[in-house]
Amino acid sequence: MDGRRAKNFASRAIRALRHAKGRLVEPAFSVRARLERRAWERAVGEGNGPCSALGGVSDRWWLWANTAGYRRHRELRSLLPELPSRELQEQFTGSAGDRTLTEAWHAYRLFRETFNQHSGGTVGRHTRVLDFGCGWGRIIRFFTKDIAPDHLWGVDVNEIVISVCLETNPWAKFELADVLPPSPLAAASFDLVYGYSVFSHLSEKAQDAWLSEFSRIMRPGGILMLTTWPRTFIEHCAWLRKSEGAKKLPASHQVSAGAFTDTAGALAAYDSGEFTFSYRKPDDPEHFGEACVPESYARANWTDRFEIIEYIDDRKRCPQNLIVARRRR
């Protein structure tokens, strides 16, 4: 974008956001402080993205910008990652639009704040972050406010969603990965690796292999955060099999009815600290199904590579259990 176009674009963006100020989720948003002309021109003209133009805005404003603000202002649509079709969103997350983005925003805040709590630092422009199993990019899009494009990465085994991410999000790097490592990522290169609803679907062999790979690609002292199904999910699968209400759920949720058909046996295994895994249907891929990882299992089997520093089993904080670990030095 040449200088004149960038200047005109910045002027339109500032006018539009001033006009929208009364509809923002908080009135403290300062255009001069947060969206100053030169910062916007650099973001658009030099490829620095939201990290340069919007870094420092509040979390609530950032959620608004990705939902209502994205729909209302083409200036925001031209800067923020695009959204894939509603059908693709629902296929991979069971919901679409503001609902799935709000869920992703909560996950983003949990991962960022937990990293800040345990890393000895804070997520910033040069923090190197990997979204493991990034899907169509709903969580990683929120990190574009904090992280420079060269330091923000996403990987997934699904070629379709990686293609979507490459088409819709120019502010991060994306790579296709195999079901089992190695990955194409460099050694000792990440400060934070997170995976939302990925280890909740991988077999024990796949999880162990990826833990070793994370140990390779993370810097010593780096923070790993992975979610897995809680114990109650086993009971939820039983409910799906017998409840009429389950038929109203998205197809992506109903498929779990085929998992953990021996409810009592699965609960007993979980309570004894065993890795608890079940395929959902006979033709499931070898390493893909439903997985529950008890805290005692993680502490017994991960600690040769990672120090378990927190195990969050609290639905008010996260829909799944969250295992927080530090890469051993």
C-alpha beads as a LAMMPS data file, in Angstrom:
LAMMPS data file: protein, C-alpha beads

329 atoms
328 bonds

1 atom types
1 bond types

-500.0 500.0 xlo xhi
-500.0 500.0 ylo yhi
-500.0 500.0 zlo zhi

Masses

1 110.0

Atoms # bond

1 1 1 0.000 0.000 0.000
2 1 1 1.510 3.380 -1.047
3 1 1 1.790 6.334 1.340
4 1 1 -1.277 8.225 0.072
5 1 1 -3.528 5.147 0.224
6 1 1 -2.249 4.281 3.687
7 1 1 -2.909 7.825 4.896
8 1 1 -6.435 7.851 3.474
9 1 1 -7.124 4.406 4.899
10 1 1 -5.906 5.466 8.325
11 1 1 -8.030 8.603 8.239
12 1 1 -11.173 6.621 7.353
13 1 1 -10.438 4.071 10.071
14 1 1 -10.033 6.740 12.732
15 1 1 -13.218 8.562 11.651
16 1 1 -15.171 5.281 11.682
17 1 1 -13.971 4.291 15.121
18 1 1 -14.615 7.762 16.538
19 1 1 -18.156 7.511 15.183
20 1 1 -18.520 4.078 16.808
21 1 1 -17.177 5.174 20.178
22 1 1 -20.620 5.409 21.753
23 1 1 -21.311 1.771 20.890
24 1 1 -18.070 0.318 22.218
25 1 1 -18.239 -2.100 25.124
26 1 1 -16.206 0.379 27.155
27 1 1 -15.931 4.164 26.680
28 1 1 -12.234 4.411 27.589
29 1 1 -10.978 3.436 24.137
30 1 1 -8.729 6.290 22.967
31 1 1 -8.188 6.533 19.228
32 1 1 -5.174 8.786 19.647
33 1 1 -3.541 6.449 22.142
34 1 1 -4.503 3.116 20.586
35 1 1 -5.018 3.739 16.888
36 1 1 -2.717 6.619 16.080
37 1 1 -2.235 7.267 12.347
38 1 1 1.369 6.194 11.981
39 1 1 0.824 2.942 13.865
40 1 1 -2.120 2.096 11.640
41 1 1 -0.135 2.949 8.487
42 1 1 2.742 0.732 9.631
43 1 1 0.319 -2.100 10.387
44 1 1 -1.302 -1.942 6.973
45 1 1 1.705 -0.906 4.901
46 1 1 4.455 -3.001 6.485
47 1 1 2.590 -6.164 7.420
48 1 1 2.748 -5.821 11.206
49 1 1 -0.977 -6.309 11.710
50 1 1 -3.029 -5.919 14.894
51 1 1 0.067 -6.252 17.093
52 1 1 1.244 -2.864 15.825
53 1 1 -2.081 -1.090 15.335
54 1 1 -4.099 -2.401 18.287
55 1 1 -1.600 -3.666 20.845
56 1 1 -2.624 -2.474 24.288
57 1 1 -6.388 -2.282 23.800
58 1 1 -8.427 -3.885 26.550
59 1 1 -9.535 -7.495 26.339
60 1 1 -13.208 -6.505 26.233
61 1 1 -12.622 -4.083 23.389
62 1 1 -10.660 -6.768 21.555
63 1 1 -13.608 -9.170 21.824
64 1 1 -15.912 -6.445 20.493
65 1 1 -13.527 -5.750 17.599
66 1 1 -13.640 -9.422 16.576
67 1 1 -17.438 -9.699 16.825
68 1 1 -19.732 -6.663 16.528
69 1 1 -16.911 -4.347 15.477
70 1 1 -15.818 -6.737 12.748
71 1 1 -19.322 -6.729 11.266
72 1 1 -19.808 -2.959 11.500
73 1 1 -16.495 -1.577 10.261
74 1 1 -14.750 -2.559 7.062
75 1 1 -11.572 -0.948 8.439
76 1 1 -11.468 -3.635 11.114
77 1 1 -12.363 -6.367 8.602
78 1 1 -9.418 -5.322 6.446
79 1 1 -6.998 -5.582 9.383
80 1 1 -8.271 -8.559 11.402
81 1 1 -8.143 -12.188 10.212
82 1 1 -11.125 -13.105 8.068
83 1 1 -13.728 -15.601 9.214
84 1 1 -14.360 -18.861 7.341
85 1 1 -17.850 -19.926 6.361
86 1 1 -20.396 -20.591 9.073
87 1 1 -20.624 -24.217 7.917
88 1 1 -16.894 -24.792 8.382
89 1 1 -16.920 -23.133 11.807
90 1 1 -19.740 -25.393 12.990
91 1 1 -18.086 -28.478 11.512
92 1 1 -15.006 -28.047 13.668
93 1 1 -16.302 -26.358 16.841
94 1 1 -20.015 -27.137 16.934
95 1 1 -20.923 -23.436 16.864
96 1 1 -20.244 -20.336 14.796
97 1 1 -20.083 -16.563 14.906
98 1 1 -20.066 -14.677 18.201
99 1 1 -20.634 -17.806 20.267
100 1 1 -17.562 -19.687 19.059
101 1 1 -15.455 -16.514 19.059
102 1 1 -16.443 -15.731 22.653
103 1 1 -15.445 -19.269 23.662
104 1 1 -12.110 -18.749 21.910
105 1 1 -11.624 -15.374 23.615
106 1 1 -12.085 -16.999 27.035
107 1 1 -9.512 -19.671 26.116
108 1 1 -7.100 -17.000 24.872
109 1 1 -7.363 -15.081 28.134
110 1 1 -6.909 -18.235 30.213
111 1 1 -3.794 -19.290 28.283
112 1 1 -2.263 -15.802 28.342
113 1 1 -2.948 -15.149 32.016
114 1 1 -1.766 -18.618 33.074
115 1 1 1.452 -18.102 31.107
116 1 1 1.984 -14.739 32.787
117 1 1 1.426 -16.350 36.183
118 1 1 3.885 -19.205 35.761
119 1 1 6.534 -18.102 33.266
120 1 1 8.185 -15.276 35.150
121 1 1 7.319 -12.937 32.281
122 1 1 4.362 -11.746 30.256
123 1 1 3.069 -12.496 26.778
124 1 1 4.500 -9.784 24.547
125 1 1 5.420 -8.970 21.003
126 1 1 8.434 -11.303 20.936
127 1 1 6.971 -14.224 22.897
128 1 1 7.050 -17.271 20.629
129 1 1 3.675 -19.038 20.731
130 1 1 2.412 -22.256 19.114
131 1 1 -1.268 -23.178 18.767
132 1 1 -1.172 -26.983 18.569
133 1 1 -4.240 -28.196 16.670
134 1 1 -5.194 -24.669 15.638
135 1 1 -8.282 -25.700 13.643
136 1 1 -9.605 -22.813 11.559
137 1 1 -7.803 -20.320 13.795
138 1 1 -10.419 -19.098 16.243
139 1 1 -8.057 -18.858 19.259
140 1 1 -4.874 -17.833 17.483
141 1 1 -6.642 -14.805 15.963
142 1 1 -6.865 -13.257 19.455
143 1 1 -3.115 -13.616 20.019
144 1 1 -2.464 -11.439 16.931
145 1 1 -3.014 -8.410 19.189
146 1 1 -0.094 -9.426 21.410
147 1 1 2.375 -11.322 19.215
148 1 1 4.348 -10.242 16.147
149 1 1 3.440 -12.311 13.053
150 1 1 6.854 -14.005 12.857
151 1 1 6.487 -15.343 16.405
152 1 1 2.965 -16.769 16.207
153 1 1 2.494 -20.272 14.781
154 1 1 -0.316 -22.754 14.292
155 1 1 -0.178 -26.430 13.295
156 1 1 -2.906 -28.939 12.518
157 1 1 -3.216 -32.365 10.906
158 1 1 -6.181 -31.264 8.786
159 1 1 -5.153 -29.904 5.407
160 1 1 -8.477 -28.106 4.937
161 1 1 -8.195 -25.927 8.041
162 1 1 -4.526 -25.148 7.405
163 1 1 -5.516 -23.926 3.938
164 1 1 -8.273 -21.822 5.529
165 1 1 -5.832 -20.330 8.046
166 1 1 -3.344 -19.456 5.304
167 1 1 -6.117 -17.755 3.329
168 1 1 -7.718 -15.862 6.220
169 1 1 -4.944 -14.946 8.669
170 1 1 -1.817 -13.171 7.363
171 1 1 -0.656 -12.358 10.901
172 1 1 0.610 -15.832 11.852
173 1 1 2.476 -18.747 10.298
174 1 1 0.825 -22.116 9.721
175 1 1 2.160 -25.607 9.038
176 1 1 0.532 -28.942 8.260
177 1 1 1.573 -31.664 10.726
178 1 1 1.289 -35.441 10.680
179 1 1 -0.730 -37.309 13.298
180 1 1 2.540 -38.368 14.931
181 1 1 5.729 -36.294 15.129
182 1 1 8.284 -35.188 14.137
183 1 1 6.957 -31.774 13.197
184 1 1 8.594 -29.253 10.847
185 1 1 9.186 -26.855 13.767
186 1 1 12.634 -25.825 14.974
187 1 1 14.112 -27.058 18.250
188 1 1 13.977 -24.887 21.385
189 1 1 11.900 -22.250 19.610
190 1 1 8.694 -21.720 21.649
191 1 1 7.971 -20.064 24.984
192 1 1 4.317 -21.126 25.055
193 1 1 2.618 -24.131 23.474
194 1 1 -1.104 -24.588 23.995
195 1 1 -3.633 -27.065 22.663
196 1 1 -7.372 -26.632 23.150
197 1 1 -9.464 -29.805 22.755
198 1 1 -6.627 -31.740 21.117
199 1 1 -5.318 -34.046 23.852
200 1 1 -8.989 -34.713 24.581
201 1 1 -9.008 -36.684 21.312
202 1 1 -5.566 -38.339 21.005
203 1 1 -4.542 -41.855 21.966
204 1 1 -1.980 -42.536 24.677
205 1 1 0.715 -43.339 22.108
206 1 1 0.051 -40.114 20.195
207 1 1 0.041 -38.008 23.354
208 1 1 3.329 -39.460 24.565
209 1 1 4.950 -38.861 21.186
210 1 1 3.797 -35.254 21.084
211 1 1 4.954 -34.604 24.636
212 1 1 8.445 -35.622 23.552
213 1 1 8.129 -33.377 20.504
214 1 1 7.002 -30.457 22.641
215 1 1 10.031 -31.008 24.852
216 1 1 12.186 -30.740 21.723
217 1 1 10.629 -27.592 20.234
218 1 1 10.150 -25.668 23.500
219 1 1 12.711 -23.530 25.211
220 1 1 13.796 -24.658 28.697
221 1 1 11.317 -23.230 31.184
222 1 1 8.646 -22.801 28.498
223 1 1 5.012 -23.290 29.473
224 1 1 2.822 -26.060 28.019
225 1 1 -0.979 -25.969 28.383
226 1 1 -3.188 -28.786 27.130
227 1 1 -6.863 -29.478 27.751
228 1 1 -8.398 -32.920 28.153
229 1 1 -11.878 -34.212 28.904
230 1 1 -12.932 -34.208 32.564
231 1 1 -14.329 -37.275 34.333
232 1 1 -17.878 -36.017 33.787
233 1 1 -17.449 -36.367 30.020
234 1 1 -17.644 -40.138 30.409
235 1 1 -21.069 -39.713 31.974
236 1 1 -21.965 -37.194 29.281
237 1 1 -21.354 -39.832 26.603
238 1 1 -23.830 -42.117 28.384
239 1 1 -26.372 -39.277 28.469
240 1 1 -25.932 -38.745 24.717
241 1 1 -26.893 -42.374 24.087
242 1 1 -30.204 -42.241 25.904
243 1 1 -31.429 -38.645 25.954
244 1 1 -33.843 -37.197 23.417
245 1 1 -32.311 -33.810 24.112
246 1 1 -29.021 -34.994 22.647
247 1 1 -30.621 -35.057 19.196
248 1 1 -30.769 -31.263 19.261
249 1 1 -26.984 -30.963 19.609
250 1 1 -24.695 -30.394 16.597
251 1 1 -23.624 -33.561 14.808
252 1 1 -20.035 -32.918 15.933
253 1 1 -21.224 -33.385 19.532
254 1 1 -23.598 -36.290 18.963
255 1 1 -20.809 -38.508 17.597
256 1 1 -19.372 -38.795 21.122
257 1 1 -22.328 -41.037 22.013
258 1 1 -20.296 -43.937 20.646
259 1 1 -17.488 -43.459 23.177
260 1 1 -17.054 -45.068 26.607
261 1 1 -19.922 -47.534 26.151
262 1 1 -18.799 -49.289 29.347
263 1 1 -19.513 -46.278 31.538
264 1 1 -18.810 -47.958 34.865
265 1 1 -15.559 -49.488 33.615
266 1 1 -14.336 -46.179 32.187
267 1 1 -15.140 -44.300 35.400
268 1 1 -13.336 -46.928 37.467
269 1 1 -10.290 -46.698 35.197
270 1 1 -10.237 -42.916 35.472
271 1 1 -10.594 -43.017 39.259
272 1 1 -7.653 -45.420 39.509
273 1 1 -5.453 -42.975 37.610
274 1 1 -5.430 -44.759 34.242
275 1 1 -5.293 -43.077 30.862
276 1 1 -8.904 -43.454 29.700
277 1 1 -9.480 -43.579 25.942
278 1 1 -12.274 -44.732 23.652
279 1 1 -12.943 -44.708 19.936
280 1 1 -16.254 -43.115 18.940
281 1 1 -17.074 -45.387 16.014
282 1 1 -15.498 -48.463 14.408
283 1 1 -13.874 -46.559 11.536
284 1 1 -12.200 -43.890 13.679
285 1 1 -8.573 -43.184 12.700
286 1 1 -6.060 -45.150 14.747
287 1 1 -5.083 -42.387 17.172
288 1 1 -8.294 -40.347 17.275
289 1 1 -11.199 -40.738 19.712
290 1 1 -12.075 -39.389 23.165
291 1 1 -9.487 -39.166 25.935
292 1 1 -9.533 -38.355 29.648
293 1 1 -6.206 -37.785 31.423
294 1 1 -6.413 -37.938 35.241
295 1 1 -4.102 -35.657 37.188
296 1 1 -2.299 -38.604 38.784
297 1 1 -1.578 -40.083 35.339
298 1 1 -0.055 -36.823 34.092
299 1 1 2.116 -36.507 37.191
300 1 1 3.303 -40.101 36.826
301 1 1 3.974 -40.079 33.073
302 1 1 4.833 -36.531 32.006
303 1 1 7.353 -35.533 34.639
304 1 1 10.430 -36.921 32.879
305 1 1 9.975 -34.066 30.388
306 1 1 7.720 -31.549 32.135
307 1 1 7.026 -30.322 35.638
308 1 1 3.275 -30.313 36.291
309 1 1 2.619 -26.949 37.918
310 1 1 -1.192 -26.794 37.820
311 1 1 -4.106 -29.092 37.014
312 1 1 -7.299 -27.078 36.573
313 1 1 -10.522 -29.042 37.022
314 1 1 -12.932 -26.130 37.259
315 1 1 -15.753 -25.578 34.755
316 1 1 -15.927 -21.903 35.702
317 1 1 -12.424 -21.459 34.315
318 1 1 -12.382 -23.920 31.423
319 1 1 -14.932 -26.289 29.816
320 1 1 -12.290 -29.037 29.883
321 1 1 -9.556 -29.883 32.366
322 1 1 -6.367 -27.916 31.762
323 1 1 -2.926 -29.362 32.452
324 1 1 -0.256 -26.690 32.906
325 1 1 3.369 -27.838 32.737
326 1 1 6.841 -26.349 32.537
327 1 1 9.484 -27.714 30.187
328 1 1 12.339 -29.011 32.325
329 1 1 15.621 -27.152 31.996

Bonds

1 1 1 2
2 1 2 3
3 1 3 4
4 1 4 5
5 1 5 6
6 1 6 7
7 1 7 8
8 1 8 9
9 1 9 10
10 1 10 11
11 1 11 12
12 1 12 13
13 1 13 14
14 1 14 15
15 1 15 16
16 1 16 17
17 1 17 18
18 1 18 19
19 1 19 20
20 1 20 21
21 1 21 22
22 1 22 23
23 1 23 24
24 1 24 25
25 1 25 26
26 1 26 27
27 1 27 28
28 1 28 29
29 1 29 30
30 1 30 31
31 1 31 32
32 1 32 33
33 1 33 34
34 1 34 35
35 1 35 36
36 1 36 37
37 1 37 38
38 1 38 39
39 1 39 40
40 1 40 41
41 1 41 42
42 1 42 43
43 1 43 44
44 1 44 45
45 1 45 46
46 1 46 47
47 1 47 48
48 1 48 49
49 1 49 50
50 1 50 51
51 1 51 52
52 1 52 53
53 1 53 54
54 1 54 55
55 1 55 56
56 1 56 57
57 1 57 58
58 1 58 59
59 1 59 60
60 1 60 61
61 1 61 62
62 1 62 63
63 1 63 64
64 1 64 65
65 1 65 66
66 1 66 67
67 1 67 68
68 1 68 69
69 1 69 70
70 1 70 71
71 1 71 72
72 1 72 73
73 1 73 74
74 1 74 75
75 1 75 76
76 1 76 77
77 1 77 78
78 1 78 79
79 1 79 80
80 1 80 81
81 1 81 82
82 1 82 83
83 1 83 84
84 1 84 85
85 1 85 86
86 1 86 87
87 1 87 88
88 1 88 89
89 1 89 90
90 1 90 91
91 1 91 92
92 1 92 93
93 1 93 94
94 1 94 95
95 1 95 96
96 1 96 97
97 1 97 98
98 1 98 99
99 1 99 100
100 1 100 101
101 1 101 102
102 1 102 103
103 1 103 104
104 1 104 105
105 1 105 106
106 1 106 107
107 1 107 108
108 1 108 109
109 1 109 110
110 1 110 111
111 1 111 112
112 1 112 113
113 1 113 114
114 1 114 115
115 1 115 116
116 1 116 117
117 1 117 118
118 1 118 119
119 1 119 120
120 1 120 121
121 1 121 122
122 1 122 123
123 1 123 124
124 1 124 125
125 1 125 126
126 1 126 127
127 1 127 128
128 1 128 129
129 1 129 130
130 1 130 131
131 1 131 132
132 1 132 133
133 1 133 134
134 1 134 135
135 1 135 136
136 1 136 137
137 1 137 138
138 1 138 139
139 1 139 140
140 1 140 141
141 1 141 142
142 1 142 143
143 1 143 144
144 1 144 145
145 1 145 146
146 1 146 147
147 1 147 148
148 1 148 149
149 1 149 150
150 1 150 151
151 1 151 152
152 1 152 153
153 1 153 154
154 1 154 155
155 1 155 156
156 1 156 157
157 1 157 158
158 1 158 159
159 1 159 160
160 1 160 161
161 1 161 162
162 1 162 163
163 1 163 164
164 1 164 165
165 1 165 166
166 1 166 167
167 1 167 168
168 1 168 169
169 1 169 170
170 1 170 171
171 1 171 172
172 1 172 173
173 1 173 174
174 1 174 175
175 1 175 176
176 1 176 177
177 1 177 178
178 1 178 179
179 1 179 180
180 1 180 181
181 1 181 182
182 1 182 183
183 1 183 184
184 1 184 185
185 1 185 186
186 1 186 187
187 1 187 188
188 1 188 189
189 1 189 190
190 1 190 191
191 1 191 192
192 1 192 193
193 1 193 194
194 1 194 195
195 1 195 196
196 1 196 197
197 1 197 198
198 1 198 199
199 1 199 200
200 1 200 201
201 1 201 202
202 1 202 203
203 1 203 204
204 1 204 205
205 1 205 206
206 1 206 207
207 1 207 208
208 1 208 209
209 1 209 210
210 1 210 211
211 1 211 212
212 1 212 213
213 1 213 214
214 1 214 215
215 1 215 216
216 1 216 217
217 1 217 218
218 1 218 219
219 1 219 220
220 1 220 221
221 1 221 222
222 1 222 223
223 1 223 224
224 1 224 225
225 1 225 226
226 1 226 227
227 1 227 228
228 1 228 229
229 1 229 230
230 1 230 231
231 1 231 232
232 1 232 233
233 1 233 234
234 1 234 235
235 1 235 236
236 1 236 237
237 1 237 238
238 1 238 239
239 1 239 240
240 1 240 241
241 1 241 242
242 1 242 243
243 1 243 244
244 1 244 245
245 1 245 246
246 1 246 247
247 1 247 248
248 1 248 249
249 1 249 250
250 1 250 251
251 1 251 252
252 1 252 253
253 1 253 254
254 1 254 255
255 1 255 256
256 1 256 257
257 1 257 258
258 1 258 259
259 1 259 260
260 1 260 261
261 1 261 262
262 1 262 263
263 1 263 264
264 1 264 265
265 1 265 266
266 1 266 267
267 1 267 268
268 1 268 269
269 1 269 270
270 1 270 271
271 1 271 272
272 1 272 273
273 1 273 274
274 1 274 275
275 1 275 276
276 1 276 277
277 1 277 278
278 1 278 279
279 1 279 280
280 1 280 281
281 1 281 282
282 1 282 283
283 1 283 284
284 1 284 285
285 1 285 286
286 1 286 287
287 1 287 288
288 1 288 289
289 1 289 290
290 1 290 291
291 1 291 292
292 1 292 293
293 1 293 294
294 1 294 295
295 1 295 296
296 1 296 297
297 1 297 298
298 1 298 299
299 1 299 300
300 1 300 301
301 1 301 302
302 1 302 303
303 1 303 304
304 1 304 305
305 1 305 306
306 1 306 307
307 1 307 308
308 1 308 309
309 1 309 310
310 1 310 311
311 1 311 312
312 1 312 313
313 1 313 314
314 1 314 315
315 1 315 316
316 1 316 317
317 1 317 318
318 1 318 319
319 1 319 320
320 1 320 321
321 1 321 322
322 1 322 323
323 1 323 324
324 1 324 325
325 1 325 326
326 1 326 327
327 1 327 328
328 1 328 329
